[in-house]
Each structure stands twice: as C-alpha cells, then as structure tokens.
C-alpha cells in the first residue's frame, strides 16, 4: 500500500463554486453566515467570492458585501475568483488573501466557457498575476477539464501539462487540477498527477474532483497515494455540474472529511460543525444536502 499523507489541506469552495449556479439569488447575509460557520469549523482556505461581471454570474454580485461582512480569522485564506484586471482590483479592494485565475486543458471548453483560446486566456492573466504579486496576494491557478471535456471528449496529458507550465510561469502558488465533468477514474488520475508533479511542485498541486459519476472519493484517495495533499470540496455537495443534466457537481466536504477521519488523516476541521453548515445552507435552499455522510450524521443526531 502506498504511503498516505498524515495531514491534508481541504479548500472549501461551497460559498463560491458551490453557490454560483443557483438560480435563486441568495442574500449576502446568508452567504456571510455560511462563510462564518465554515471559518469556525476550522478551514484554512475558503473560496468566498467571485469578482466576475454580474451580467454573467448574477449570484456573485454580492461578493463585495460578503467580503466586507465576514468575520475573518487570522491565518485563514479567503479566496476570490478574478477573471480580469477589473476583477483583480475589486478583489484587492475587498481584501481577498488569494486570487484565483482559471483556464482549461481543453481548447473547446475554453472557447465555450471563457470565449477565447487557452493562449489568449493565459495572456489576459499576465497582468492579473503581476498585480496580485505586487499586492502580496497568493495566486492560484485552476485548470478545468483536466481529465475530460463535455465538448471534445478526452483530453491529452500534453494539453494538461502545457497549461500547468503556463500557470507555473505566471507565478502560481498553487495549481488545481480539476475534473469539471467528473469522468476521471483512479488510475487515470494518478497518471495525470504524477506527470504534473514532474513539472510543478507536488506540495502545491491540488485535486478538484466532481462527483458526477461517483468517483470523487476514489480519485482523492488515488491522488493521496501519489502524494497530493490539497483537495477542494463543497459543503453539502453544493454546485451541480452545468454540463451534465441532473448531475451532481463538487464532492461534498462532509463525505471527504468522513473518509479522512476514517483514515486517521488530520484536516484540522470539525466534521460536526461542517454538517451543521451543510444542513443550514440546504434548508435555506429548500432541498436536501447532496452529502451522504452529512445527511446520515444529521439523521443520527435527530
């Protein structure tokens, strides 16, 4: 058996990646309450905001209010997605600790999702990256469709590595290898992670897995076997996958924490507090949480 890490970092993406596709606008108050609960639960990195055009993502229009209203805890990184210089300036003003830039390993996805080529998307981020560094902010790069694309199907390892190299050259402190449509399986994930680790430090690689096909936990375990120690998850499994009808999106934080607890891997996060946060936001959305562990633990308590 491969050696598993003794501790991992869990990046909570529910308040941003999880809520951004919700059709009904969620108030800033509710988002602030959610981020505060997640902070209290012990996360060291929370994706809290997105400074994109409200025309494209109306749900994130309250990001400035959210960033101003949350109770910050020393040592916690509050991240914001910034697609351009306008977004970067808003993130600086809002006091974000980390800015997230994003591209894709799939050319077809880049064209459909960000209306430009991968090459153009990276060029646009050059100024953003420089400004982030000048403002002493952490810079994180996210690479969607690293294991498959809804438009072009399979994505080659060369395509993934080419974008990792460009993100590295922009000075990213962390790079997310994301399975946007959840088609990755354990061996495939390991081969991609091992290859990425040849061109970028293993300690700064994170896995962002969607659970569309029920493979996310297996993929996280497989990533840990090859040394990855940072993972993204979303409280209550918030965030459907917009490219697969009726599919779940992000892996639920409660499920990831339950697995880590069973493996004796430290996360520094209080699972019960996360279950509460998941039930809180699910009640607010008027539906059951997508997290199996979260719902089971909540039912057990009731």
C-alpha positions as CSV (number, residue, x, y, z in Angstrom):
1,X,0.0,0.0,0.0
2,X,1.3,3.4,-0.9
3,X,2.0,5.8,2.0
4,X,-0.8,8.2,2.6
5,X,-0.2,11.7,3.9
6,X,-0.6,12.4,7.7
7,X,-2.5,15.6,7.0
8,X,-4.2,17.3,4.1
9,X,-5.5,20.7,3.4
10,X,-9.1,21.0,2.4
11,X,-10.1,24.1,0.4
12,X,-13.8,24.8,0.9
13,X,-15.4,26.0,-2.3
14,X,-19.1,26.0,-1.4
15,X,-19.6,29.7,-1.0
16,X,-18.3,30.5,-4.4
17,X,-18.1,27.5,-6.8
18,X,-21.0,25.8,-5.0
19,X,-23.5,28.6,-5.0
20,X,-22.7,30.3,-8.2
21,X,-25.0,28.2,-10.3
22,X,-28.0,28.6,-8.0
23,X,-30.9,30.1,-10.0
24,X,-32.5,31.9,-7.0
25,X,-30.4,34.8,-5.7
26,X,-29.1,34.1,-2.2
27,X,-28.8,37.1,0.1
28,X,-25.4,38.4,1.2
29,X,-26.5,37.7,4.8
30,X,-26.9,34.0,4.2
31,X,-23.6,33.8,2.4
32,X,-21.9,35.7,5.2
33,X,-23.4,33.3,7.8
34,X,-22.2,30.3,5.8
35,X,-18.6,31.6,5.5
36,X,-18.6,32.4,9.2
37,X,-19.8,28.9,10.1
38,X,-17.1,27.4,7.8
39,X,-14.4,29.6,9.3
40,X,-15.5,28.5,12.8
41,X,-15.3,24.8,11.6
42,X,-11.6,25.2,11.1
43,X,-11.0,25.6,7.3
44,X,-7.7,27.3,6.5
45,X,-8.8,28.2,3.0
46,X,-12.3,29.3,1.9
47,X,-13.3,30.3,-1.6
48,X,-15.7,33.2,-0.6
49,X,-16.2,35.4,-3.6
50,X,-16.0,35.9,-7.3
51,X,-15.4,39.2,-9.0
52,X,-16.9,38.5,-12.4
53,X,-19.4,40.5,-14.3
54,X,-22.8,40.2,-12.6
55,X,-24.3,40.0,-16.1
56,X,-22.6,36.6,-16.5
57,X,-22.9,35.4,-12.9
58,X,-25.7,37.3,-11.1
59,X,-25.3,35.1,-8.0
60,X,-21.9,36.6,-7.3
61,X,-23.0,40.2,-7.5
62,X,-22.9,40.5,-3.7
63,X,-19.3,39.4,-3.4
64,X,-18.1,42.8,-2.2
65,X,-20.7,42.8,0.6
66,X,-19.8,39.3,1.5
67,X,-16.1,40.0,1.8
68,X,-16.9,43.1,3.9
69,X,-19.3,41.3,6.2
70,X,-17.5,38.1,7.1
71,X,-15.7,37.6,10.4
72,X,-12.1,36.9,9.4
73,X,-9.9,34.6,11.4
74,X,-6.1,35.1,11.4
75,X,-4.3,32.6,9.2
76,X,-7.4,31.8,7.1
77,X,-7.1,32.4,3.4
78,X,-10.2,34.0,1.8
79,X,-10.1,33.5,-1.9
80,X,-11.8,35.3,-4.8
81,X,-12.1,34.4,-8.4
82,X,-10.8,37.1,-10.7
83,X,-11.2,36.8,-14.5
84,X,-9.5,40.1,-15.4
85,X,-7.9,43.3,-14.1
86,X,-11.3,44.8,-13.1
87,X,-11.9,41.7,-11.0
88,X,-8.4,41.9,-9.5
89,X,-8.9,45.5,-8.5
90,X,-12.2,44.6,-6.8
91,X,-10.5,41.7,-5.0
92,X,-7.7,43.9,-3.7
93,X,-10.3,46.4,-2.5
94,X,-12.3,43.7,-0.8
95,X,-9.2,42.4,1.0
96,X,-9.0,39.0,-0.6
97,X,-6.0,37.0,0.5
98,X,-5.8,34.9,-2.7
99,X,-6.9,35.5,-6.2
100,X,-7.9,32.6,-8.4
101,X,-7.3,32.6,-12.2
102,X,-8.7,29.9,-14.4
103,X,-8.1,28.3,-17.7
104,X,-8.8,24.9,-19.3
105,X,-6.9,21.9,-20.5
106,X,-9.4,21.7,-23.3
107,X,-9.4,24.2,-26.2
108,X,-13.1,23.5,-27.0
109,X,-14.1,24.2,-23.3
110,X,-12.1,27.4,-23.2
111,X,-13.8,28.7,-26.3
112,X,-17.3,27.8,-24.9
113,X,-16.7,28.8,-21.3
114,X,-14.5,31.9,-21.5
115,X,-15.0,32.8,-25.1
116,X,-11.3,32.7,-26.0
117,X,-8.4,30.3,-26.7
118,X,-6.3,28.9,-23.9
119,X,-3.4,31.0,-25.2
120,X,-5.5,34.2,-25.0
121,X,-6.8,33.3,-21.5
122,X,-3.3,32.9,-20.2
123,X,-2.2,36.2,-21.9
124,X,-5.1,38.0,-20.2
125,X,-3.9,36.7,-16.8
126,X,-0.4,38.0,-17.1
127,X,-1.3,41.5,-15.8
128,X,-3.6,40.0,-13.1
129,X,-0.8,37.7,-11.9
130,X,1.7,40.6,-11.7
131,X,-0.8,42.8,-9.9
132,X,-1.6,40.0,-7.4
133,X,2.1,39.6,-6.6
134,X,2.6,43.3,-6.3
135,X,-0.3,43.4,-3.8
136,X,1.3,40.5,-1.8
137,X,-1.6,38.2,-2.6
138,X,-1.5,34.5,-3.1
139,X,-2.1,33.4,-6.7
140,X,-3.9,30.2,-7.5
141,X,-4.4,28.7,-11.0
142,X,-7.3,26.4,-11.8
143,X,-7.3,24.1,-14.8
144,X,-10.7,22.8,-15.7
145,X,-11.3,19.7,-17.8
146,X,-8.0,18.1,-16.9
147,X,-9.5,14.6,-17.3
148,X,-12.1,15.0,-20.0
149,X,-14.3,17.7,-21.7
150,X,-18.0,17.9,-22.4
151,X,-17.2,19.1,-26.0
152,X,-14.1,17.4,-27.2
153,X,-14.2,14.2,-25.1
154,X,-10.8,13.0,-24.0
155,X,-8.1,15.5,-23.1
156,X,-4.4,14.5,-23.6
157,X,-1.8,14.7,-20.9
158,X,0.2,17.0,-23.2
159,X,-2.6,19.5,-23.1
160,X,-2.8,19.4,-19.3
161,X,1.0,19.8,-18.9
162,X,1.1,22.7,-21.4
163,X,-1.4,24.7,-19.3
164,X,0.4,23.7,-16.0
165,X,3.6,25.1,-17.4
166,X,2.0,28.4,-18.3
167,X,0.3,28.7,-14.9
168,X,3.6,27.9,-13.2
169,X,5.4,30.6,-15.3
170,X,2.8,33.2,-14.2
171,X,4.0,32.5,-10.7
172,X,1.0,30.5,-9.3
173,X,1.5,29.4,-5.7
174,X,-0.9,26.5,-6.1
175,X,-2.5,24.8,-9.2
176,X,-5.8,23.0,-9.2
177,X,-6.1,20.0,-11.5
178,X,-9.9,19.9,-11.9
179,X,-12.2,17.2,-13.1
180,X,-15.0,19.5,-14.3
181,X,-17.3,16.8,-15.6
182,X,-16.3,14.0,-13.1
183,X,-15.1,11.5,-15.6
184,X,-11.7,10.8,-14.1
185,X,-11.0,7.4,-12.6
186,X,-8.4,6.4,-10.0
187,X,-5.6,5.1,-12.3
188,X,-6.1,7.9,-14.8
189,X,-6.0,10.5,-12.0
190,X,-2.8,9.0,-10.6
191,X,-1.0,9.1,-14.0
192,X,-2.0,12.8,-14.5
193,X,-1.0,13.9,-11.0
194,X,2.4,12.1,-11.3
195,X,3.1,13.7,-14.7
196,X,2.1,17.2,-13.3
197,X,4.5,16.7,-10.4
198,X,7.3,16.4,-12.9
199,X,6.8,20.0,-14.0
200,X,5.4,21.6,-10.8
201,X,6.0,21.0,-7.1
202,X,3.8,18.2,-5.7
203,X,3.2,20.0,-2.5
204,X,1.5,22.8,-4.4
205,X,-0.8,20.7,-6.6
206,X,-4.5,20.3,-5.6
207,X,-7.2,18.0,-6.7
208,X,-10.6,19.4,-7.6
209,X,-12.9,16.4,-8.3
210,X,-16.6,16.4,-9.2
211,X,-18.7,13.5,-8.2
212,X,-20.8,13.3,-11.4
213,X,-20.0,9.6,-11.9
214,X,-19.5,8.8,-8.2
215,X,-15.7,8.7,-8.5
216,X,-14.6,11.7,-6.5
217,X,-13.7,10.0,-3.2
218,X,-11.8,7.2,-5.1
219,X,-10.0,9.9,-7.0
220,X,-9.0,11.8,-3.9
221,X,-7.7,8.6,-2.3
222,X,-5.8,7.7,-5.5
223,X,-4.3,11.3,-5.5
224,X,-3.1,10.9,-1.9
225,X,-1.4,7.6,-2.8
226,X,0.9,9.6,-5.2
227,X,1.5,12.4,-2.7
228,X,-1.2,15.1,-3.4
229,X,-2.2,16.8,-0.1
230,X,-4.6,19.5,-1.1
231,X,-8.2,18.9,-2.1
232,X,-11.2,21.0,-2.9
233,X,-14.7,20.2,-1.7
234,X,-18.0,21.9,-1.3
235,X,-20.2,21.8,1.9
236,X,-23.5,19.9,1.4
237,X,-22.2,19.0,-2.1
238,X,-23.3,22.4,-3.4
239,X,-22.8,23.1,-7.1
240,X,-24.4,21.0,-9.8
241,X,-22.5,20.4,-13.0
242,X,-23.9,22.7,-15.6
243,X,-22.8,20.4,-18.5
244,X,-24.4,17.2,-17.4
245,X,-28.2,17.1,-16.9
246,X,-29.2,16.4,-13.3
247,X,-25.6,15.6,-12.3
248,X,-24.0,16.4,-9.0
249,X,-21.0,18.6,-9.1
250,X,-18.5,19.2,-6.4
251,X,-17.7,16.4,-4.0
252,X,-19.3,17.0,-0.6
253,X,-17.0,18.3,2.1
254,X,-18.7,16.1,4.8
255,X,-18.0,12.9,2.7
256,X,-14.3,13.9,2.3
257,X,-13.9,14.6,6.0
258,X,-15.7,11.4,7.0
259,X,-13.2,9.5,4.8
260,X,-10.2,11.4,6.2
261,X,-11.3,10.7,9.7
262,X,-11.6,7.0,9.0
263,X,-8.1,7.0,7.5
264,X,-6.7,8.9,10.5
265,X,-5.6,11.8,8.3
266,X,-5.6,15.2,10.1
267,X,-7.6,18.1,8.5
268,X,-8.0,20.4,11.5
269,X,-11.7,20.7,10.6
270,X,-14.6,19.8,12.9
271,X,-16.9,17.5,10.9
272,X,-19.9,18.1,13.1
273,X,-19.7,21.9,12.5
274,X,-19.5,21.3,8.8
275,X,-22.6,19.0,9.0
276,X,-24.4,21.9,10.7
277,X,-23.2,24.4,8.0
278,X,-24.4,21.9,5.3
279,X,-27.8,21.5,6.9
280,X,-28.1,25.3,7.3
281,X,-27.5,26.1,3.7
282,X,-29.6,23.2,2.4
283,X,-32.5,24.3,4.5
284,X,-32.1,27.7,3.1
285,X,-32.1,26.4,-0.5
286,X,-35.2,24.3,0.3
287,X,-33.7,20.9,-0.5
288,X,-31.7,18.0,0.9
289,X,-27.9,18.2,1.1
290,X,-26.2,16.1,-1.5
291,X,-23.7,14.8,1.1
292,X,-24.4,11.2,2.1
293,X,-22.2,11.5,5.3
294,X,-23.7,14.8,6.1
295,X,-27.3,13.6,5.8
296,X,-26.5,10.4,7.7
297,X,-24.8,12.2,10.6
298,X,-27.6,14.8,10.8
299,X,-30.2,12.0,10.8
300,X,-28.3,10.1,13.5
301,X,-28.4,13.2,15.7
302,X,-32.1,13.9,15.1
